[in-house]
Amino acid sequence: MNKEIIKKIIGVNNVVIYDGIDEWFDEFPFCEFLKAIHTTKYQKKNLIHSIITSFDIETTRVEELSFCYIWQFDIYMNGIHHIILDRTLRNIDRVFTKLWHATSTKDKALLICGVHNLSYEFQFCKNLLDWENVFAKENRKPITATANGVYFIDTYQISHKALSKVGKEVGVRKLTEKFDYSIMRTSNTPMSDEEYAYCCNDVIIPTLYIQQLIDDYLIPEKFLPVTQTSKIRHIMKEEFKTIYKRAWRDTAEWLGDNLYPETFEDYKNDMKYLFRGAWTHGNPKHVGELFREVDSYDVTSSYIYTMFTDLFPMSKFKDTELKPEEINTCTTAFKGVFIFYNIQAKNNIAYESVHKVSAKGVINDNGKVYYAREMKAYLTDVDFELYKNHYDWESYECFDLQISKKARLPRYVILPMINAYLDKQRKKMTHESYITEKELVNSSYGMMVTKIPLTESKVVDTRWVTEERDDPYSDRYRSFLSPYWGIWVTAYSRKHLFDGIDCYDTFYYSDTDSIKGNVSSETMEKLNSKIFENVQKSKEFYNIDNELVDDLGQWDYEGRIKLFKYLGAKRYICYKDGKTTATIAGCPKSEYINHYSGHMFAKQFHEFTNNFSLKSVKLRSLYDDKTYQIEVDGCKQEIYGCNTLLPTDFTLSMAGVYIEFIKWLKNKKMEGKEYV
């Protein structure tokens, strides 16, 4: 190990490298460490904000087991990265325990440790450390956890970016080209200085990212985000408290009583059947065909536009004797149960998802209801309007119809979101980095549709267990958002998408906020004029005098795609501007194109068919919670649990019922039976 060469490769001068923990014990400035400790209280934790750490491991696979052959730990204090590189995983306990003895003298202070994709490292260390207060979305997916005086945070859950992209933000490059993952290594395998440098940068990057979070949130606001949505949620909650002042608790309680369903069962039912996500679908008439000169339009910030301009339920839902057609949906929202008889899609565009309805005699269009003899659906007023535009039916019945007064979203929701959007636009115009602002804007929607968790995952005696939460519905009193707002946001966004689809002369494919087909620019300009008017009205209402929001909701022309082909939702390939790109659900984004590198693009399109396969392009996790001692190339390796990533093949297969449906659409026959 040549430390000077490693430093040059890293590209960072303020680094001290320790070759193993013995060297660290001998040379690390522990007195300086103690003096450098300064803390901030947050959520009953005493967090050290003046010293930041990061942890990472490198692993090798042997058949269906994997083990750590080197780990790295960065202690960043007084502007210097102190990085330990050690080849024995169990030694982390000695390091953490030594530091814990020091930090515990400072009112049980906790070191913040960033780990990019904590769930991976956690599986290898689960049986090594004394874990407590594990916060996880689900089993084996920890977001934060405390062990041996260290507060671990998953930096991926906050950034939602690959480590290489986070590195670009903090000015340190992930040295991917310096490392060959295919080589099998043990703790005795000699490593090059380039490989050591790779390991160092993999902990420097999370450390600097945590530094940003501490500077932006923990020190000034006594808050530390642990998920991407928690940033904007915190900003909105502070705005909520500012607006309602001493009455904010009473306001939150009113919101929980009036803008949530009456019971927890009602809530679960609404979130399961009334909530619908983005609409992604293709015209079944043209599946598998090759198209030339295809127009592509994309909405600017679809969800933000919807939240900014549309009206949402703002009073308690109450029963009504009115019929749906008698309700003025400009001022009143409704929800109810509808039963349709002999319902069929217009123009080959099936709107409703099969899993959201109870139906008989269904003709299934790749997960959408093309036809049903009888169909029961739980709908909002927005969805019912979309039904009327895109389905025909013989008759329908409506039950349990309820209404609520509509109004614009509160200022405490809109202003933080729009301020983040304006900051993003300003920085974009001046060619500054706007990563943070973009994160805030994008996570505004995620926050609106976050559901109350029904269960919680814990680690008990090194085992993952799932337990039912006690009184989860009491969470509504700690919220400042209504679940109905999230339900209507997605409904309105689908409506805006279909406003665009309806403009197209020929529709091929749509994915959430983009459309591909053939359309005149004049038609889209007329739609954009209406959207612009909606934005101006909202600007006036919220008293926002800034032209940078004028592009919200606008349909932007992405250019003309020279060649286009699709095989269903999230399965399409494009050739544009001399470059082929492919989006294939379940397959890493670049693998299909890489597979055909060196071939003419015509072959890429010709081979894009049902049942095409790629070898070893995906990884699947194989968890093992046992402890092992194995011998590899004469080296004894200890395993304390592992997550082995096994290469797997990918095959694009279209469902048989979908293939039958496409055939039926051409000749109105399916499985030998006559349909409509």
N, C-alpha and C positions, 0 to 999 in steps of 0.2 A: 504494500500500500504506500504510494507516494502522495502524501497529503497536499503538497504544493501543486502537483499536476492535477489532482482532483479539484482543488479550488479554482484553477484556471478553467477547467472544463465546466464547472458549475456556473461560472460567470458571476459569482458573488464573492466579494472580498472578506466580508465580516463573518467568517466561518471558522470555528474551531472543531476539529474532527478527533474523535476518540476511537481508537482501534480496540474495541471490546470494553466490557464494563470494568475490568481491573484497572485499565488506564484511566477510565472516567473517575473511579473512586480515588485514584491517586492525584489526579490533576484538576478536577473540576473545582471552581472557586465557591465552596459552600458558604463561606462567610459573606461573600458578595451576594449570593442567592438569598440568604436570610435578610440582608439589608434591603434588597430590591423588592421585597414583598409589600404590595399595597393592594387593598381589597375594596370591593364594592358589594353591598348586600343586595341580593335579588332572589325573590321567591324562597325565603328562608335559607338561602345558600350564601356563604361568604366566599365570593369568587375573587381570585387573584387576577387583577387586570394588568399588572406590570410585568408579569412573566407569562409567556404563552408557550405551549408545547404542542407537538404533533407526533403521531405514531403511525407506522406502516410496516407491513411484512411482505416478503417475497416468498413464493411457494413453488414447489415442484410436485408433479403428479407421478405416482407409481401405481399403475393399474387403477383401482378405484379408491385409493387413499392418496392424500396429499399432506405435505409437511412444510414447515417454515425452515428455510436454510439461512436466512439473514433477516434481521429486523433493524429498524432505524428509529431513533427517537430524537426529536429536536427540542432543545430548551432555549427559548429566545428571550434573552434578558439584556437590558442596557445596550440594545442595538447589535448584539452578537448572537449568532446561531451556534449553540453548543450541540453537536450532533454525535450521538453514539451509534456506531455500527457494530453489531454483535451477531454471532452465528448460532447462539443457543437460546431458544425462545423462553425457557423457564427463567432466564436471568432477568426478564422484565419485572418479576416480582421483587427482586432485590433492589432494582432501581427505584421502582415506585414506593417501596417501603422506606428506603432511605430518604426520599423526598418528603414522604408523608410524616416522618418523624420531625422534619423541619417545619412543614406548613401547619401541622397540628398545634404548634406552639403559638400560632397567630390566629387564635380563636377558630380553630378547626377550618382554616382556609383551604379551599379547593383549587387545584391547578386546572385550568381549562385546556383540554387536549383535543385538537381537531383531527378527525380521521375521515378520509374520503372514502365513503362506502363502509360505514362502521359495521354493518351486518357481516361482512366478510371477515374482518379481523376479530370480531367478537366471537365467531364460531371457533376459531383456533385458540382463543384465550379464555373461553368460558369456564374451563375447569382449572385455570391457573390462578385467577384473581377472585377476590371476595366481592362479588357484584351486589349492588343494592340500587334501589330507585331506578329500575330499568323502565324507560318510557318507550313503548313500541306501538306501531300501528297494527302489527300482527305478529304472530310467532316468527322468530328468527329475523325480524326486521326492526332492530332497535334504532331509535333516533337519538336518544341520550341515555347515558348510564353512568353510575358512580362506582368506583372501585379503588381501594387503596389510596384514598385522598386525591383522586383524579376525576374530574368531571368530563367525560367523553362526549363530544358532539359530532354528529355526522355532517360534515361540510357539504356532502353531495345533496342531502335533503334540503339544505338552505339554498344552494346555488342552482341545483338541477342541471349541472353542466359537467362534462368530462373534466378531469384534472388538467388536461392540456389547455382547455379554454379558460379555466380559473387561473392557470399560470400566466396566460396572456394578460389577464386583468391586473395581476399583481407584479408583472414584469419579470417573471422567472419562467424559463422554458422547461417543459417536461421533455426529458432526453430520450424519447421513445426509440430513436434510431440507434442509440447506444446499447440496446438490450435485446437479446435474442431469447424470446420466451420458450422456444422449442427445446432449448438445451436442458437436459436433466442435471440438476445440481444437488449437492449435499452440503452439509455444514463444513465439510473438508475441501470442497471444490475451490480451487484458486479463482479469485475474481480479479478482473482488470480494473484499472483506475477509472475507465469510462463507465463500467458497471457500478462502481462505488459512487461515482458522481450522479448517476441515474437515481440511486437510492437516496442520496442526499436531497436532490431536488424534489423528490416525492414527499418529503416532510417539510421542506422550506415553503412550498406553495400553500398547503393548508395553514401553516403558521401565519403567514402574511395575510391570508384571507381572514382568519380569526382576528388579527390585529385591526383590520378594517372594521369588522363588526363591533369590536370593543370601542374603537374611536368614534364610530357613528352612533352606536346605541347604548352600550353598557355604561360608559362613563358619563355622557351627558344626560341620558334618559333613564338610567337604572333598569335597563331592559336588554335582554340578549335573545335574538331570534334563533329558533331551532328548526323551523321549517320555512319554506319560501313564502307561504301565505301569512305567517306570523308577523312579518314586517309590516305589511299594509294593514293587517288587523290591529296592530298596536297603534299605528298612526290614526286610524279611524276611531279607535276607542278613546284616544286622547282628545280627538276633535269632539266626540260625543260628550265627554265629560266637560269640555270647555263650553259647549253650547248650552247644556242643561244645568251646569254648575252644581249646586247642592241637591238639585232634584234628579240627578242622573240615575241614582239607584231606583227611585220611584218610577222613573221613565222606563228603565230596563224591565222592571216588574210588570208595568202596564203592557209593554211590548210582548213579554212572555205570556201574558194572559190573553191578549187580544189578537196578536199576529202570529200565533202558533195554533195548530189544531187543538181541539178541546182535550183530547186524551192522547196518551202515548201510542195506543193502537191506531188512532186516526193518523197520527204523525207518520208511523211506519207505513201505513197504507198509502198516504199521499206521496211519500218519498219513493215508494216502489212503483206506483201506477200512474200518478199524476206528473211526476218528473220524467222528462225525456231529454236525452243528450243531443249532441249535434247530429245533423242529417248527412249521411255519407252513402251515396248510392249512384248507380249507373243506369242508363236507359237499357233495359234488357233486350230491346230490339237490335242493338248494335254491339252486343258483347262479342269480343274476339275479332271484330273487324278492324282493319287498318285504315285510319283516316289521315288525310292530308289537309294542311292549311286550317288548323283549328284555332278558334279565338279563345283566349283564356283571360278571365277577369277575376279579381281578388278584392275582397272588402277590406278597407282600412279599419282595423281595430273594431271588429264586429260587436263583441260583447260590451266594449266601452261605449260605443255608439248607442247601443240598446239601453244601457243603464243611464246614459245621459239624456236621452230623448223620449223614452217611452213612459207610460203610466202603469203603476203597480198597485196591488191590493194594499189598502192602508186602513182598513177597519175590520172588525171581527166579522167573519163570514156568518151570514144568517140565512135561514130557510126562506124560500120565496115560492109563491104560486104562479109566478110569471113563466111564460114559455121562453126558450132561448131567443127566439126571433123578436120577442117583445122587449128585450133588455137592451138599453143603449150602452154598447160596449166602449163608447168613447169616455164614459164617466163611471162605468160599473164593470167590475170583473165578475166572472162566474165560474163555478166548477160543478160538475155533475156526472152522473153515470148515464151513458147513452147505449141503447141497443139498436143496431142497424140491421135491416133485412135486405138480402141480396145487394150487398154493397160491392162496387167495383171501381177500380182506379180509372181515371181519365188519362188519355194520352200516354199510356204506358208508364206513368210516374206514380208508383205506390208510395204513399207517405208514411203509413203506420208500421211500427215494428211488431212482429208476431208475438214477441215475449211480453208486450205491454197490454195485450188484450186476451179475452176468452172468446174463442170463436169456433164455429162449426162449418164444415164444408169449405175449408180454406184452400186457396191457391196461393202458394208461397213463392214470392219473388225475392229469392236470396235474403230471407229474413224479414221481408216486408209483406204486408197483406195486399195482394193484388185483387183478390175476390174472396168473399165469405158469404155463405148462405145466411148466417146469423153471427153478429159480432158485438160483444159487450166491451165498452171502452170508457175509461175515466178521463174526462177532458176539461181543459181550461177553455175560456172563451176564444183565445187565440188559436188553439188547436181546432176547435169546432169550425172556425172560419176557414182554416186550411183544409179541413175535411170537405167543406162545401165547394171549395175551389178545385179540389183534386180527386174527389170521389163522386160517383152517382149512386143512389140507393132507391129502393122502392118505397120504404117507409122507415120511420125510426120512433123510438120511445125515449123519454128522458125521466130519470128518477133522482131524488135527493139533490135537487138543484139548490145551490147556495150562492149568495151574492155578497160583494164587498165594494166599498167605494174606492175608486182609483185616484191616485195622485202621483206626483213625481217623487223620486227617491229623496230622502232627507239630505241636507247639505253636508252632514258629517260623513256620508258615504261618497257623495259626488266630489266635494272639494279636494280631499287628499288624492283621489284617483286622477282628477283633471290636473292638479298641480304636478303630479308625477309625470303625466302625459306631456304637459307643457315643458317641463325640465328636459324630458327626453327629446322633444322636438328641437329645443334650443341647442342642446349639445350636438344633436345630429347635424344641424345646419352649420355649426362651427367646427365640425369634424372632431369633436371630443368624444371620449368614451361615455356611453350612456347605458352601460350594462345594468347598474343599480336601478336607474329609473325605469328601464324596460322590465326588469323583474317585478317592480312594484305595480306597473300597469297590468302586466300579464297575470299576476296573482290576484288582482282585484276580483276577477271572475271566479277563480278557484275558491276564494274566501266565501263568495256568495252561495256556493253549492256544497259547502262542507256539511256533512251529516253528523248528527249526534252519534258517537260510538256506543254500540250496545254491549260490547265486551271489552275486556282489557287483557293484554298479554303480560305475563310476569315470568321471571326466572326464580324458581324455588328449588333450592338444593341442586343447582346447575341444570335443572330441567325446565323447559318451556311449558307453561300451563296457560290455558285460556279460561277466564272466569267471567261470569255475568256481572255487570256493574250494578251497584246499589243505586236505585232511583236515578237512572241516567237522564230522565226527562226534566229533572231540576236544572239541568244545564241551560235550559231556555231562559232562566232568570239571570244568567251570567252573560247572555248574548246581547247584542245590540242590532242584530239582523234578523229578518224574518225568513223562514224557509220558503215562503211563497214568493219572495223576491227572486230567489234563485230559480224556482220553477218557471216564473214568468220571463226571466232573462233568457233562458234557453228557448222558450216558446217564441218570444219575439225575434230572437236571432234566426230561428228557422223560418219565421215569416219573412224576414228581410232577405234571407237566402232565396226563398221561393219568389219574392218580388223580382229578383234578378233572373231566376230560371224562366219565369213567365215572359221575360223579354226576348229570350232566345228563339230564333227561327227553328233551329235544330239543337236539341239538348243531348249531350253524350254522357257527361259525368259531373258529379259535384262532391266536394269533400269539405264540409263544415262551413267554409267561408270563401270558396272558390268554385268557379263554374267553367266547364269546357264544352264547346260546341260551336255553333255559328250564329252570330248576332251582328247587327249594324251598330256602329259607334253612335249614330244619332239617337237610337233607342236608349242606349245606356246613358247618354248625356241627359236625356229627359228624366230618367230615374234619378240621376245624380242631382239634378236641380231640385227635385222634391226633397231629397235627403238633406241638401244644403239648407233648405228652408226650415226643416225640423231642427237642425243644429242651431240656426239663428234664434229660433224661439226659445230653445233651452239656454242659450247664452244670455238672453234677456232675463229669463226667469232666475237664473243663478247669479246674475250680475257679473258675468265673465266677459270682459272686453279684450279679447285676444284672438287674432286671426289664425294662430297656430292650431286651434281646434277645428277649423273650418273643414279639414279633410276627413274628419271622423265619419265613418260609414260610407265614404265614397267608393265606388267601384273603379278600381285602377286596372287599366289595360296592361296585362303582363306580356303582351306581344303575341305573335302568331306562332303556334307550334307546327313545325313542318310535318312531323309524323306523330300519331297518337294511337294508342291501343290500350284497352282495359279489359280485365277479366272479372270484375266485380269490385266490391268496396275495398279500398286501400290496396288495389292491385292494378297498377297502370304503369306505362312506359312512355316516355316522351323523347323526341329528338328536336332540339331547338338550339339555334346559334352555334351549330357545329358540335353539339355535345348531347350525349344520351344520358338521361337520368331515369331511375326506376324507383317506384315506391311499392313495396311488396310486404304486406303484413306478415310478421313472423320471421322475416328474413332480414339480416343486417343490410342497411341501406345500400352500401356500395358493392356487396358481394356478387350480385347478378351481373353488374356491369364489368366488374373485375374478371369474372369468369369468362367473359367474351372479349377481354382486352386483346387487341391485335386483329380482331375480326372487323369486317365492315359492319356498319350499324344495321344493315339490312338483315344480317344473321341474328342480331340481338332481338329484332322484332319478330322474325320468323320463328325463333325458338321459344318465344314468350307465349306458351300455350298451356292448356290443362295438363297436369301431371309431370311438368318438367321438374327435374331434381338437381340439387347441388350437394356435393359431398362435404361433410365436416365444416359447415359454415356457421353453426350455432353452438352455444355452450349451454348445458343444463347443469343445475346444481345437484350434487349427491351429498347429503348431510350424514355425518357420522359423529355421534356424541361420545363414543368410547375412547379410552386411553390405550395407546399402543406403544410398543417399542419394536421397531423394525430395523433391519440391517440392509443398507443400500451401498453397493460398491465398497464393502468393508467398513462403512461408517454407520454407527448406531444413531438412529433418528427417533426422537420422542414425539409422539402425537398426543395432544390433549383435546382432541375433537377436531374435525376438519370439514371444510366445504370443498369438495372436489368438483372441478369444472370439467365436464366430459364433452368432447366434441360430438355433435349430432348432425345428421343430414337434414335437409329441408326439401319438402316436396309441395309444390303448389297444386292443390287438388280442389276442384270445384265440386260442390255438393251435388250428388246425383239428382236430388229433387230440383236443384237449380237448372241443371242441364235439361231435365225433362220439361221444366217450365219454359225455357227458351224455345225448345222444339214445339211445345204446345202453342206458344204465342204465334208461331208461324202457320200452324195448321189447325189450331183450336182443338187439339186432341192430346190427352195425357193418359197414359196407362190404359189405352184402349177405350176410354170413356169420353163421351161428349160433354163439353163444358160450355159456358155461356157463349 
